[in-house]
């Protein structure tokens, strides 16, 4: 009798596992079809079904985070990555999505905290630059100066560009090293250190001769100096 019950239990378990596997496969097909029709809502719904079946460690949480992020649904991408990072605290890509999402949500103080954590793991000069820019936005100029000086000392890949809005109709992509020098100049201006700021802005132009905003700031400083003479 005990053997019979044991065999029945195995058969029931096997049946449940097989059914779950079939359901997951069905939802995977739904995701593929939904994405082929650019139906992100249906794809997300199928992902939720898989996550519910697979549980807390489902890799489809990652897929859901990427989809929300690519669709600029920053609140959702932040919430999903926050959940995943509890179990994967060192996943750099998810930390980046989390940081960018919270920045776009406008929670700048929290974004400073997240970028600080990200920088501690990557030692990446772009992350240091982003941290400094957020500290400027929150008017923490002393902290921003420390961060931007640190960014300047970190290795540069030479591949990253920073986008600056020059006016309503024109944006300019600038080499990261030049952007770092420019931001240092802006920080120094806010700290009322015009002479040092001018040197940083000149360095930015030397690094990227067509840097419109840096040249404009330099011109403004030079005109101000002439008026004071």
C-alpha positions in Angstrom: 0.0 0.0 0.0 2.8 2.4 0.9 4.5 1.6 -2.4 1.3 2.3 -4.2 0.9 5.7 -2.5 4.6 6.5 -3.3 4.1 5.7 -7.0 1.0 7.8 -7.2 2.8 10.7 -5.6 5.6 10.4 -8.1 3.1 10.3 -11.0 1.3 13.4 -9.7 4.5 15.3 -9.2 5.8 14.3 -12.7 2.4 15.4 -14.2 2.6 18.8 -12.4 6.2 19.3 -13.6 5.3 18.3 -17.1 2.2 20.6 -17.1 4.3 23.5 -15.8 6.9 22.9 -18.4 4.3 22.9 -21.1 2.7 26.1 -19.8 6.1 27.9 -19.7 6.8 26.8 -23.3 3.4 28.1 -24.3 4.0 31.5 -22.7 7.5 31.6 -24.4 5.7 31.2 -27.7 3.3 34.0 -26.8 6.2 36.3 -26.0 7.9 35.6 -29.3 4.7 36.1 -31.2 3.8 39.3 -29.3 7.2 40.8 -29.9 7.0 40.0 -33.6 3.8 42.1 -33.7 5.4 44.8 -31.4 2.8 44.1 -28.7 4.8 44.8 -25.6 1.7 44.6 -23.3 1.0 41.0 -24.4 4.7 40.1 -24.1 4.8 41.5 -20.6 1.7 39.6 -19.6 3.3 36.3 -20.8 6.5 37.2 -18.9 4.4 37.7 -15.7 2.9 34.3 -16.2 6.3 32.7 -16.5 7.6 34.5 -13.4 4.6 33.4 -11.4 5.4 29.8 -12.4 9.1 29.9 -12.1 9.2 31.9 -8.8 11.5 34.5 -7.3 14.6 33.5 -9.3 13.0 33.6 -12.7 15.3 35.1 -15.4 12.2 36.6 -17.0 12.4 39.3 -14.4 15.5 40.5 -16.1 13.8 40.4 -19.5 10.9 42.4 -18.1 13.3 45.0 -16.6 15.0 45.5 -20.0 11.7 45.8 -21.8 10.4 48.4 -19.4 13.7 50.3 -19.6 13.8 50.3 -23.4 10.3 51.6 -23.5 11.3 54.4 -21.1 8.9 53.1 -18.4 11.3 54.2 -15.7 9.2 53.6 -12.6 8.5 50.0 -13.6 12.1 49.3 -14.7 13.3 50.8 -11.3 10.9 48.6 -9.3 11.8 45.4 -11.2 15.5 46.0 -11.0 15.2 46.9 -7.3 13.6 43.5 -6.8 16.1 41.6 -8.8 19.1 43.3 -7.2 18.1 41.9 -3.8 19.4 38.6 -5.1 21.9 39.9 -7.6 23.5 43.0 -5.9 26.6 42.9 -8.2 24.9 42.7 -11.6 26.4 45.8 -13.2 23.9 46.1 -16.1 20.9 45.9 -13.8 22.6 48.5 -11.5 23.0 50.8 -14.4 19.3 50.4 -15.4 18.4 51.0 -11.8 20.5 54.2 -11.7 19.3 55.6 -15.0 15.7 54.8 -14.2 15.8 56.6 -10.8 17.6 59.6 -12.4 14.8 59.9 -15.0 12.2 59.7 -12.2 13.7 62.9 -10.8 14.7 61.3 -7.5 18.2 62.9 -7.7 19.3 62.4 -4.1 18.5 58.7 -4.4 20.2 58.6 -7.8 23.4 60.0 -6.2 23.3 57.1 -3.7 22.8 54.5 -6.5 25.6 55.9 -8.7 27.9 56.0 -5.7 27.3 52.3 -5.2 27.7 51.6 -9.0 31.0 53.6 -9.1 32.4 51.6 -6.1 31.9 48.4 -8.1 33.0 49.6 -11.6 35.7 52.3 -11.1 34.3 53.6 -14.4 35.0 57.3 -15.3 31.6 57.7 -16.9 29.9 56.6 -13.7 32.1 59.1 -11.8 31.1 61.8 -14.3 27.4 61.0 -13.9 27.8 61.1 -10.1 29.4 64.5 -10.2 26.7 65.9 -12.6 24.0 64.7 -10.2 25.8 66.3 -7.2 25.9 69.5 -9.2 22.2 69.2 -9.8 21.6 68.8 -6.1 24.0 71.7 -5.4 26.6 69.6 -3.5 29.5 71.3 -5.2 32.3 70.2 -2.8 31.2 66.5 -3.3 30.9 67.1 -7.0 34.4 68.5 -7.2 35.8 65.4 -5.5 33.9 63.2 -7.9 34.9 65.0 -11.0 38.6 65.0 -10.0 38.3 61.3 -9.4 36.7 60.8 -12.8 39.6 62.6 -14.4 42.1 60.1 -12.8 40.2 57.0 -13.9 41.1 55.1 -17.1 39.3 56.4 -20.2 38.2 54.0 -23.0 38.1 56.8 -25.6 34.7 55.4 -26.8 32.1 57.2 -24.7 30.4 60.4 -25.8 28.3 62.8 -23.7 25.4 64.5 -25.3 24.9 68.2 -24.7 21.9 70.3 -25.7 23.3 73.4 -27.3 19.9 74.9 -28.2 16.4 73.7 -29.1 17.5 72.5 -32.5 21.1 71.3 -31.9 22.7 68.6 -29.7 26.4 67.9 -29.7 28.2 64.7 -28.8 31.4 65.4 -26.9 34.3 63.1 -25.9 34.0 62.1 -22.2 37.4 63.4 -21.2 36.4 66.9 -22.6 33.0 66.6 -20.9 34.8 65.9 -17.6 37.0 69.0 -17.9 33.9 71.1 -18.8 32.0 69.9 -15.8 35.0 70.6 -13.6 34.9 74.1 -15.0 31.2 74.5 -14.2 31.7 73.2 -10.6 34.5 75.6 -10.1 32.4 78.5 -11.3 29.7 77.6 -8.8 32.5 77.6 -6.1 33.5 81.1 -7.2 36.9 80.0 -8.5 36.8 81.7 -11.9 40.5 81.5 -12.6 40.6 77.7 -12.0 37.3 77.3 -13.9 38.8 79.1 -16.9 41.8 76.7 -17.0 39.4 73.7 -16.9 37.2 75.1 -19.7 40.3 75.8 -21.8 41.4 72.2 -21.3 37.9 71.0 -22.4 38.3 73.0 -25.6 41.9 71.7 -26.2 40.5 68.1 -25.8 37.5 68.8 -28.1 38.1 72.0 -30.2 34.5 72.2 -31.5 33.0 72.1 -27.9 30.3 74.7 -28.3 29.3 75.1 -24.7 32.8 75.2 -23.4 33.8 77.9 -25.9 30.7 79.9 -25.0 31.5 79.8 -21.3 35.1 80.8 -22.0 33.9 83.8 -24.0 31.5 84.8 -21.2 34.4 84.6 -18.7 36.7 86.6 -20.9 34.1 89.3 -21.5 33.5 89.5 -17.8 37.2 89.9 -17.1 37.5 92.7 -19.6 34.6 94.6 -18.0 36.4 94.4 -14.6 39.6 95.9 -16.0 
